[in-house]
Amino acid sequence: MDQSNHTSVNITQIACHDCDLFLQVPQLRVGQSATCPRCNAFLFKNQKNSVDRSLAFAITGLILYVISNMFPLLSLRALGTTQDETLISTSVSLFKADMPLLSIVVLFTTVIFPATTLLGTIFILMQVKMDKFNDYTAPLFRFLRSTDTWGMLEIFMLALLVAMVKLGDVAEVVFGTSLYAFCLLILSLTLLSYSLNPHDVWSKLRNEITQ
Amino acid sequence: MSAIKNTEITARDAGFISCHFCSTLCKLPKHADLKKVELVCPCCKSNIHLRKPNSINRTWALLIAALILYIPANTLPIMTFTLWGDGQPDTIISGVIHLMDGGMWPLALLIFVASIFIPVLKLIILTMLMISIHLKARWKPKDRTVLYRITEFVGRWSMVDVFVIGILVTLVQFGNSANVTPGLGALSFAAVVILTMFAARAFDPRLIWDVLESETKSGSKKTVSNKDNKQMVKP
């Protein structure tokens, strides 16, 4: 590429991502959030201990994620046999039922993306805390931000509830060991997405570049 | 909530590009031909554009694909419940009706909202937004942006039915006496959900607002700069 693909960075102003309005970066007190005055888009917020809290929720989430994958979530007992349901077995059984594409979708949305979100967030936040960044930090965080909507564990939780009620009057549904860990995992993932402030991470990275 | 000083011009008019991923504001280099040169965000190293490239074409393509696949998603069976060798194929709608007949109203409502209401709502909203862009409509840009945000936020919840099928296929495996097999309808439905999610991502909500700016620009530039000064005086 030629020279003109390098641009200078403006850090005193910001553009609204929904309506492109040119705005001054406001100085926010703790607990405040900034919204676009024209289209009401949420821009960013200032939260107390955002990095520490997010890191705590991400590590908690990772531990719970491992436990959730170790034991069955639900079991169905009928006709003298028991069928177990684990996170990974959903995509395995879809694969066996001649639905490879569907099984890949389920594998990515319920197993792979939640794992990369947790691992990647821990990695990035560690770097933010230690103030050491490398070339892979920005692309990794970009990947995490764009795959954020594709981790669908909370939707899987709702599906578990639906399946539980549906099968409840046909056969005996037994709660698995992992179900409790899974509920807490959903809670910590929700709290993580609430406490994580991508704007903070990006502005750290920006400062690194402009220095 | 905190009020932000409003300059009443867009970043594009001010000569800046906002990075889509990290919202770093980059100065547009002078005499840069955007059609030839790919600009790179200095912060996150992604390619930056004033507007999402080919937004309208990509959104239409994904949206039309989703509209076509919506037909097999509703006509083909999503799963077959076999009990003692007696198979009963279910489509999305017949599944909801069976739940209603079985007296499970809350569940029927939930599946109805997730599998029928939300996908239809998304397809209608996105089609309307695209048509409004083509007509260069100035009608309530703020409300249309809210509609866009709804499609972006709510779309992923349609996956509930796909996951329910996956769980039932895993749990109900009792040889010949009782089992559940997934149908092609489930695959088509998952494709509809994923395609509309991509379509919502390909759509650029700034296109809704761009029409308003071209209006003020052609009117007179003075009014804009006056407004700008007034805003600056305000504390």
Interface residues (C-beta under 8 A of the other chain):
Chain A: M1 D2 S4 N5 H6 T7 S8 V9 N10 I11 Q13 I14 A15 H17 D18 C19 D20 L21 F22 L23 Q24 P26 L28 R29 Q32 S33 A34 T35 C36 P37 R38 C39 N40 A41 L43 L74 S75 L76 A78 L79 T81 Q83 E85 S89 T90 S91 V92 S93 L94 A97 M99 L101 L102 V105 V106 T109 T110 A138 P139 F141 R142 R145 S146 T149 W150 M152 I155 F156 L158 A159 L160 V162 A163 V165 K166 L167 H199 W202 L205 R206 I209
Chain B: M1 S2 A3 I4 K5 N6 T7 E8 I9 T10 A11 R12 D13 A14 F16 I17 S18 H20 F21 C22 S23 T24 L25 C26 K27 L28 P29 A32 V37 E38 L39 V40 C41 P42 C43 C44 K45 S46 I48 L99 M104 L107 L110 I111 P141 K142 T145 V146 Y148 R149 R156 W157 M159 V160 D161 V162 F163 V164 G166 I167 L168 V169 T170 L171 V172 Q173 F174 S177 A178 T181 P182 A186 L187 A190 I194 M197 P205 R206 I208 W209 D210
